[in-house]
Amino acid sequence: MTASAAEPSRTPIPLGFSVSVAGIVVADDSVLLTQRANNGAWEPPGGILERGETFIEGVRREVLEETGILVEPHLFTGCYLNMSAHVVALVFRCTALTGQPRTSAETRDVRWVRVEEAASWMSPAFSVRVEDAIGSRGETMVRYHDGTNLIGPPLH
């Protein structure tokens, strides 16, 4: 059966989910943020996990590629599901080991931002990741969002 010009086009529904990792890199009273090159949005550094890579390896690679900072992930602080894009994000609080902030093909800007100001730089779906990581006392948060805004209450 072929689609006629009168039939609406159908967007394919993804068959699975992508898994991403992100690092909330904290130093003193600041957190490392990146401005994405593709849309100008400010977010913690991170990206899609590569095949055969562990979560920790992925966080180290993504933060280093996007910012020039080598990190040590030390606490898993949250799992965030983008309901519209079908992306599961695993977020880790990290300590910076070496390196100086620099941009990359994926980042327009990289900055250390005071923790109390960080939320105002990002959409709620990303600022909550920083808030959860900074405020974590060892608990892991589970949250859902639509790519910008949170959906429903958090799970602990």
Secondary structure as GFF3:
##gff-version 3
##sequence-region A 1 156
A	DSSP	beta_strand	18	27	.	.	.	ID=ss1
A	DSSP	beta_strand	30	36	.	.	.	ID=ss2
A	DSSP	beta_strand	42	43	.	.	.	ID=ss3
A	DSSP	beta_strand	46	48	.	.	.	ID=ss4
A	DSSP	alpha_helix	55	67	.	.	.	ID=ss5
A	DSSP	beta_strand	70	82	.	.	.	ID=ss6
A	DSSP	beta_strand	87	98	.	.	.	ID=ss7
A	DSSP	beta_strand	107	114	.	.	.	ID=ss8
A	DSSP	alpha_helix	115	118	.	.	.	ID=ss9
A	DSSP	three_ten_helix	119	121	.	.	.	ID=ss10
A	DSSP	alpha_helix	124	135	.	.	.	ID=ss11
A	DSSP	beta_strand	141	145	.	.	.	ID=ss12
A	DSSP	beta_strand	150	155	.	.	.	ID=ss13
###
